[in-house]
């Protein structure tokens, strides 16, 4: 694994960490507001916070440029699919309010 690919790997992992932490904070704040308002947690929000937590942990674990971090691609793809599902579920949260 060359120096360029290691640098790209670290940069992309940092970006993944930042994005997942932002989503984790936003969804956690929203769940806190729902609880304070006396509402019930929606399972779609719980799924999204779990995906964000897993993604944050995953990016922290694979951020160091190890020799075989490119073998983590299947897990990256699974997380990508989980994020797509989470965003689709969040779109339906806003659609059901009508």
DSSP file (Angstrom, degrees, kcal/mol; ACC not computed):
  #  RESIDUE AA STRUCTURE BP1 BP2  ACC     N-H-->O    O-->H-N    N-H-->O    O-->H-N    TCO  KAPPA ALPHA  PHI   PSI    X-CA   Y-CA   Z-CA
    1    1 A X              0   0    0      0, 0.0    67,-0.0     0, 0.0     0, 0.0   0.000 360.0 360.0 360.0 122.5    0.0    0.0    0.0
    2    2 A X     >  -     0   0    0      1,-0.1     4,-1.8     4,-0.0     5,-0.2  -0.156 360.0-105.6 -77.4 171.5    1.6    3.2   -1.2
    3    3 A X  H  > S+     0   0    0      1,-0.2     4,-2.2     2,-0.2     5,-0.2   0.845 117.5  54.4 -65.7 -34.9    1.9    6.5    0.7
    4    4 A X  H  > S+     0   0    0      1,-0.2     4,-2.5     2,-0.2    -1,-0.2   0.917 108.9  46.8 -67.3 -42.7   -0.8    8.2   -1.4
    5    5 A X  H  > S+     0   0    0      2,-0.2     4,-2.3     1,-0.2    -1,-0.2   0.856 111.6  51.9 -69.5 -32.9   -3.4    5.5   -0.7
    6    6 A X  H  X S+     0   0    0     -4,-1.8     4,-2.3     2,-0.2    -1,-0.2   0.919 111.1  47.6 -65.9 -42.6   -2.6    5.5    3.0
    7    7 A X  H  X S+     0   0    0     -4,-2.2     4,-2.5     2,-0.2    -2,-0.2   0.917 112.8  48.3 -64.8 -42.4   -3.1    9.3    3.1
    8    8 A X  H  X S+     0   0    0     -4,-2.5     4,-2.7     2,-0.2     5,-0.2   0.897 110.1  53.1 -63.2 -39.7   -6.4    9.0    1.2
    9    9 A X  H  X S+     0   0    0     -4,-2.3     4,-2.2     2,-0.2    -2,-0.2   0.930 111.6  44.6 -61.0 -46.1   -7.5    6.3    3.6
   10   10 A X  H  X S+     0   0    0     -4,-2.3     4,-2.4     2,-0.2    -2,-0.2   0.917 113.9  49.7 -66.4 -42.7   -6.8    8.4    6.7
   11   11 A X  H  X S+     0   0    0     -4,-2.5     4,-2.2     1,-0.2    -2,-0.2   0.921 113.0  46.3 -62.4 -44.1   -8.4   11.5    5.1
   12   12 A X  H  X S+     0   0    0     -4,-2.7     4,-2.4     2,-0.2    -1,-0.2   0.859 111.7  51.5 -68.3 -34.7  -11.5    9.6    4.2
   13   13 A X  H  X S+     0   0    0     -4,-2.2     4,-2.4    -5,-0.2    -1,-0.2   0.891 109.7  49.7 -68.0 -38.3  -11.7    7.9    7.6
   14   14 A X  H  X S+     0   0    0     -4,-2.4     4,-2.5     2,-0.2    -2,-0.2   0.920 111.5  49.0 -64.4 -42.0  -11.5   11.4    9.3
   15   15 A X  H  X S+     0   0    0     -4,-2.2     4,-2.6     2,-0.2    -2,-0.2   0.900 110.8  50.4 -63.3 -40.5  -14.3   12.6    7.0
   16   16 A X  H  X S+     0   0    0     -4,-2.4     4,-2.5     1,-0.2     5,-0.2   0.903 110.8  50.0 -62.5 -41.1  -16.4    9.5    7.9
   17   17 A X  H  X S+     0   0    0     -4,-2.4     4,-2.2     2,-0.2    -2,-0.2   0.922 111.7  47.3 -63.7 -45.0  -15.7   10.2   11.6
   18   18 A X  H  X S+     0   0    0     -4,-2.5     4,-2.2     2,-0.2    -2,-0.2   0.941 114.6  45.9 -62.6 -48.0  -16.8   13.9   11.2
   19   19 A X  H  X S+     0   0    0     -4,-2.6     4,-2.4     1,-0.2     5,-0.2   0.920 114.4  46.9 -63.7 -44.4  -19.9   13.1    9.3
   20   20 A X  H  X S+     0   0    0     -4,-2.5     4,-2.5    -5,-0.2    -1,-0.2   0.874 112.0  51.2 -68.0 -35.0  -21.0   10.2   11.6
   21   21 A X  H  X S+     0   0    0     -4,-2.2     4,-2.3    -5,-0.2    -1,-0.2   0.887 110.0  49.9 -67.9 -37.6  -20.4   12.4   14.7
   22   22 A X  H  X S+     0   0    0     -4,-2.2     4,-2.4     2,-0.2    -2,-0.2   0.937 113.7  44.7 -64.8 -46.2  -22.5   15.2   13.3
   23   23 A X  H  X S+     0   0    0     -4,-2.4     4,-2.7     1,-0.2     5,-0.3   0.905 112.1  53.3 -64.6 -40.4  -25.4   12.9   12.4
   24   24 A X  H  X S+     0   0    0     -4,-2.5     4,-2.2    -5,-0.2    -1,-0.2   0.917 111.2  46.0 -60.2 -44.0  -25.0   11.2   15.8
   25   25 A X  H  X S+     0   0    0     -4,-2.3     4,-2.3     2,-0.2    -2,-0.2   0.910 113.5  48.1 -66.1 -42.8  -25.3   14.6   17.6
   26   26 A X  H  X S+     0   0    0     -4,-2.4     4,-2.2     2,-0.2    -2,-0.2   0.935 115.2  43.9 -64.6 -46.4  -28.2   15.8   15.5
   27   27 A X  H  X S+     0   0    0     -4,-2.7     4,-2.6     2,-0.2    -1,-0.2   0.888 113.2  51.8 -69.0 -37.7  -30.2   12.6   16.0
   28   28 A X  H  X S+     0   0    0     -4,-2.2     4,-2.3    -5,-0.3    -1,-0.2   0.907 110.4  48.8 -64.0 -40.7  -29.4   12.4   19.7
   29   29 A X  H  X S+     0   0    0     -4,-2.3     4,-2.2     2,-0.2    -2,-0.2   0.905 111.7  49.8 -63.3 -41.4  -30.5   16.0   20.2
   30   30 A X  H  X S+     0   0    0     -4,-2.2     4,-2.2     2,-0.2    -2,-0.2   0.911 110.5  49.0 -65.0 -42.1  -33.8   15.3   18.3
   31   31 A X  H  X S+     0   0    0     -4,-2.6     4,-2.4     1,-0.2    -1,-0.2   0.893 110.2  52.5 -63.9 -39.0  -34.4   12.2   20.5
   32   32 A X  H  X S+     0   0    0     -4,-2.3     4,-2.3     1,-0.2    -2,-0.2   0.909 109.7  48.5 -61.4 -42.4  -33.8   14.3   23.6
   33   33 A X  H  X S+     0   0    0     -4,-2.2     4,-1.6     2,-0.2    -2,-0.2   0.873 110.5  51.4 -66.6 -36.5  -36.3   16.8   22.4
   34   34 A X  H  <>S+     0   0    0     -4,-2.2     5,-2.4     2,-0.2     4,-0.4   0.915 111.0  47.8 -65.6 -42.5  -38.9   14.1   21.7
   35   35 A X  H ><5S+     0   0    0     -4,-2.4     3,-1.2     1,-0.2    -2,-0.2   0.918 111.4  49.8 -65.2 -43.3  -38.4   12.6   25.2
   36   36 A X  H 3<5S+     0   0    0     -4,-2.3    -1,-0.2     1,-0.3    -2,-0.2   0.809 107.9  54.4 -66.0 -28.8  -38.8   16.1   26.8
   37   37 A X  T 3<5S-     0   0    0     -4,-1.6    -1,-0.3    -5,-0.2    -2,-0.2   0.535 119.3-111.5 -82.3  -4.9  -41.9   16.8   24.8
   38   38 A X  T < 5S+     0   0    0     -3,-1.2    -3,-0.2    -4,-0.4    -2,-0.1   0.602  72.4 135.4  87.7  11.6  -43.4   13.5   26.1
   39   39 A X      < -     0   0    0     -5,-2.4     2,-0.4    -6,-0.2    -1,-0.2  -0.268  55.8-105.7 -85.3 176.5  -43.4   11.7   22.8
   40   40 A X        -     0   0    0     -2,-0.1     2,-0.2     1,-0.0    -1,-0.1  -0.809  33.3-107.2-104.6 145.5  -42.3    8.2   22.0
   41   41 A X        -     0   0    0     -2,-0.4     2,-0.3     1,-0.1   -10,-0.0  -0.471  31.1-133.1 -69.0 137.8  -39.1    7.3   20.3
   42   42 A X    >>  -     0   0    0     -2,-0.2     4,-1.7     1,-0.1     3,-0.6  -0.731  10.4-130.8 -90.6 141.3  -39.5    6.1   16.8
   43   43 A X  H 3> S+     0   0    0     -2,-0.3     4,-2.3     1,-0.2     5,-0.1   0.771 107.1  62.3 -64.3 -24.6  -37.6    2.9   15.8
   44   44 A X  H 3> S+     0   0    0      2,-0.2     4,-1.9     1,-0.2    -1,-0.2   0.878 104.1  47.4 -68.0 -36.7  -36.3    4.7   12.7
   45   45 A X  H <> S+     0   0    0     -3,-0.6     4,-2.2     2,-0.2    -2,-0.2   0.883 110.9  51.2 -70.2 -37.9  -34.5    7.2   14.9
   46   46 A X  H  X S+     0   0    0     -4,-1.7     4,-2.0     2,-0.2    -2,-0.2   0.915 109.6  50.7 -63.7 -43.1  -33.1    4.4   17.1
   47   47 A X  H  X S+     0   0    0     -4,-2.3     4,-2.5     1,-0.2    -2,-0.2   0.914 110.5  49.9 -60.1 -43.6  -31.8    2.7   13.9
   48   48 A X  H  X S+     0   0    0     -4,-1.9     4,-2.3     1,-0.2    -1,-0.2   0.887 110.3  48.8 -65.4 -39.4  -30.2    5.9   12.7
   49   49 A X  H  X S+     0   0    0     -4,-2.2     4,-1.9     2,-0.2    -1,-0.2   0.848 111.5  50.4 -70.9 -31.5  -28.4    6.5   16.0
   50   50 A X  H  X S+     0   0    0     -4,-2.0     4,-2.7     2,-0.2    -2,-0.2   0.919 110.8  48.5 -69.2 -43.4  -27.1    2.9   16.1
   51   51 A X  H  X S+     0   0    0     -4,-2.5     4,-2.5     1,-0.2    -2,-0.2   0.911 112.3  49.3 -62.6 -42.0  -25.8    3.2   12.5
   52   52 A X  H  X S+     0   0    0     -4,-2.3     4,-2.1     2,-0.2    -1,-0.2   0.883 111.8  49.0 -65.0 -37.9  -24.1    6.5   13.4
   53   53 A X  H  X S+     0   0    0     -4,-1.9     4,-2.4     2,-0.2    -2,-0.2   0.925 112.5  47.0 -67.0 -44.7  -22.6    4.9   16.5
   54   54 A X  H  X S+     0   0    0     -4,-2.7     4,-2.7     1,-0.2    -2,-0.2   0.909 112.9  50.0 -62.5 -42.2  -21.3    1.9   14.6
   55   55 A X  H  X S+     0   0    0     -4,-2.5     4,-2.4    -5,-0.2    -1,-0.2   0.882 110.0  50.2 -65.8 -38.7  -19.9    4.1   11.9
   56   56 A X  H  X S+     0   0    0     -4,-2.1     4,-1.8     2,-0.2    -2,-0.2   0.936 114.0  44.4 -64.0 -46.9  -18.1    6.4   14.4
   57   57 A X  H  X S+     0   0    0     -4,-2.4     4,-2.2     1,-0.2    -2,-0.2   0.910 113.3  51.6 -63.1 -43.0  -16.5    3.4   16.2
   58   58 A X  H  X S+     0   0    0     -4,-2.7     4,-2.0     1,-0.2    -2,-0.2   0.901 109.5  49.0 -62.2 -42.9  -15.6    1.8   12.8
   59   59 A X  H  < S+     0   0    0     -4,-2.4     4,-0.4     1,-0.2    -1,-0.2   0.869 111.1  50.3 -68.4 -34.4  -13.9    4.9   11.6
   60   60 A X  H >< S+     0   0    0     -4,-1.8     3,-0.5    -5,-0.2     4,-0.4   0.889 112.0  47.8 -67.7 -38.4  -11.9    5.3   14.8
   61   61 A X  H 3< S+     0   0    0     -4,-2.2     3,-0.2     1,-0.2    -2,-0.2   0.862 119.2  37.3 -70.9 -35.8  -10.8    1.6   14.6
   62   62 A X  T 3< S+     0   0    0     -4,-2.0    -1,-0.2    -5,-0.2    -2,-0.2   0.243  88.6  96.0-104.2  13.4   -9.7    1.7   11.0
   63   63 A X    <   +     0   0    0     -3,-0.5    -1,-0.2    -4,-0.4   -50,-0.1   0.903  62.9  85.1 -70.9 -40.8   -8.2    5.3   10.9
   64   64 A X  S    S-     0   0    0     -4,-0.4     2,-2.1    -3,-0.2     5,-0.0  -0.392  93.3-113.5 -62.5 138.9   -4.6    4.2   11.5
   65   65 A X        +     0   0    0     -2,-0.0    -1,-0.1     3,-0.0    -2,-0.1  -0.466  47.5 175.3 -78.1  78.8   -3.0    3.3    8.1
   66   66 A X    >   -     0   0    0     -2,-2.1     3,-0.8    -4,-0.2     4,-0.2  -0.269  42.9-106.9 -74.9 170.0   -2.4   -0.4    8.7
   67   67 A X  T 3  S+     0   0    0      1,-0.2     3,-0.3     2,-0.1    -1,-0.1   0.867 114.0  33.5 -68.2 -37.4   -1.1   -2.6    5.9
   68   68 A X  T >  S+     0   0    0      1,-0.2     3,-1.4     2,-0.1    -1,-0.2  -0.055  74.1 119.5-114.3  33.0   -4.4   -4.4    5.2
   69   69 A X  G X   +     0   0    0     -3,-0.8     3,-1.6     1,-0.3    -1,-0.2   0.722  66.8  71.6 -70.3 -18.5   -7.0   -1.8    5.8
   70   70 A X  G >  S+     0   0    0     -3,-0.3     3,-1.1     1,-0.3    -1,-0.3   0.699  84.3  69.7 -68.3 -16.1   -8.1   -2.1    2.2
   71   71 A X  G X  S+     0   0    0     -3,-1.4     3,-0.6     1,-0.2    -1,-0.3   0.564  80.9  76.0 -75.3  -6.9   -9.6   -5.5    3.2
   72   72 A X  G <>  +     0   0    0     -3,-1.6     4,-2.0     1,-0.2     3,-0.4   0.354  62.9 106.1 -82.5   6.4  -12.2   -3.6    5.2
   73   73 A X  H <> S+     0   0    0     -3,-1.1     4,-2.6     1,-0.2     5,-0.2   0.882  72.0  55.8 -57.4 -42.7  -14.0   -2.7    2.0
   74   74 A X  H <> S+     0   0    0     -3,-0.6     4,-2.2     1,-0.2    -1,-0.2   0.907 109.6  46.9 -58.2 -39.1  -16.9   -5.2    2.6
   75   75 A X  H  > S+     0   0    0     -3,-0.4     4,-2.4    -4,-0.2    -1,-0.2   0.878 110.4  53.4 -68.7 -35.9  -17.6   -3.6    5.9
   76   76 A X  H  X S+     0   0    0     -4,-2.0     4,-2.2     2,-0.2    -2,-0.2   0.911 109.7  48.4 -61.7 -41.9  -17.5   -0.2    4.3
   77   77 A X  H  X S+     0   0    0     -4,-2.6     4,-2.2     2,-0.2    -2,-0.2   0.903 110.2  50.8 -66.3 -40.9  -20.0   -1.3    1.7
   78   78 A X  H  X S+     0   0    0     -4,-2.2     4,-2.3     1,-0.2    -2,-0.2   0.913 111.1  48.7 -62.9 -42.5  -22.3   -2.7    4.4
   79   79 A X  H  X S+     0   0    0     -4,-2.4     4,-2.4     2,-0.2    -1,-0.2   0.883 108.3  54.8 -64.1 -37.5  -22.1    0.6    6.3
   80   80 A X  H  X S+     0   0    0     -4,-2.2     4,-2.1     2,-0.2    -2,-0.2   0.927 109.7  46.1 -59.8 -45.5  -22.9    2.4    3.1
   81   81 A X  H  X S+     0   0    0     -4,-2.2     4,-2.3     1,-0.2    -2,-0.2   0.895 111.2  52.6 -65.1 -40.0  -26.0    0.4    2.6
   82   82 A X  H  X S+     0   0    0     -4,-2.3     4,-2.4     1,-0.2    -2,-0.2   0.890 108.9  50.0 -63.7 -38.4  -27.0    0.9    6.2
   83   83 A X  H  X S+     0   0    0     -4,-2.4     4,-2.6     2,-0.2     5,-0.2   0.898 108.8  52.3 -65.7 -40.3  -26.6    4.7    5.8
   84   84 A X  H  X S+     0   0    0     -4,-2.1     4,-2.2     1,-0.2    -2,-0.2   0.925 111.2  46.9 -60.4 -43.3  -28.8    4.6    2.7
   85   85 A X  H  X S+     0   0    0     -4,-2.3     4,-2.5     2,-0.2    -2,-0.2   0.914 111.2  52.2 -63.8 -42.6  -31.5    2.8    4.6
   86   86 A X  H  X S+     0   0    0     -4,-2.4     4,-2.1     1,-0.2    -2,-0.2   0.921 111.0  46.4 -61.4 -44.5  -31.2    5.2    7.6
   87   87 A X  H  X S+     0   0    0     -4,-2.6     4,-1.7     2,-0.2    -1,-0.2   0.878 111.8  51.2 -68.4 -36.2  -31.6    8.2    5.3
   88   88 A X  H  X S+     0   0    0     -4,-2.2     4,-1.5    -5,-0.2    -1,-0.2   0.899 110.6  49.6 -65.1 -39.3  -34.5    6.7    3.5
   89   89 A X  H  X S+     0   0    0     -4,-2.5     4,-1.1     1,-0.2    -2,-0.2   0.878 108.8  52.3 -66.5 -36.8  -36.2    6.0    6.9
   90   90 A X  H  X S+     0   0    0     -4,-2.1     4,-1.4     1,-0.2    -1,-0.2   0.829 105.0  55.7 -69.7 -30.1  -35.6    9.5    8.0
   91   91 A X  H  X S+     0   0    0     -4,-1.7     4,-1.5     1,-0.2    -1,-0.2   0.889 106.0  51.4 -66.2 -37.8  -37.3   10.8    4.8
   92   92 A X  H  X S+     0   0    0     -4,-1.5     4,-1.6     1,-0.2    -1,-0.2   0.761 101.6  62.4 -71.5 -23.3  -40.3    8.8    5.7
   93   93 A X  H  < S+     0   0    0     -4,-1.1     4,-0.4     1,-0.2    -1,-0.2   0.932 108.1  41.9 -64.3 -44.6  -40.4   10.3    9.2
   94   94 A X  H >< S+     0   0    0     -4,-1.4     3,-0.5     1,-0.2    -2,-0.2   0.798 112.8  55.0 -73.5 -26.7  -40.9   13.7    7.7
   95   95 A X  H >< S+     0   0    0     -4,-1.5     3,-1.0     1,-0.2    -1,-0.2   0.799 100.1  59.3 -74.8 -28.1  -43.4   12.4    5.2
   96   96 A X  T 3< S+     0   0    0     -4,-1.6    -1,-0.2     1,-0.2    -2,-0.2   0.601  88.0  74.9 -78.6  -8.8  -45.7   10.8    7.8
   97   97 A X  T <         0   0    0     -3,-0.5    -1,-0.2    -4,-0.4    -2,-0.1   0.635 360.0 360.0 -77.7 -11.6  -46.3   14.1    9.6
   98   98 A X    <         0   0    0     -3,-1.0    -1,-0.2    -4,-0.2    -2,-0.1   0.461 360.0 360.0 -78.8 360.0  -48.7   15.2    6.8
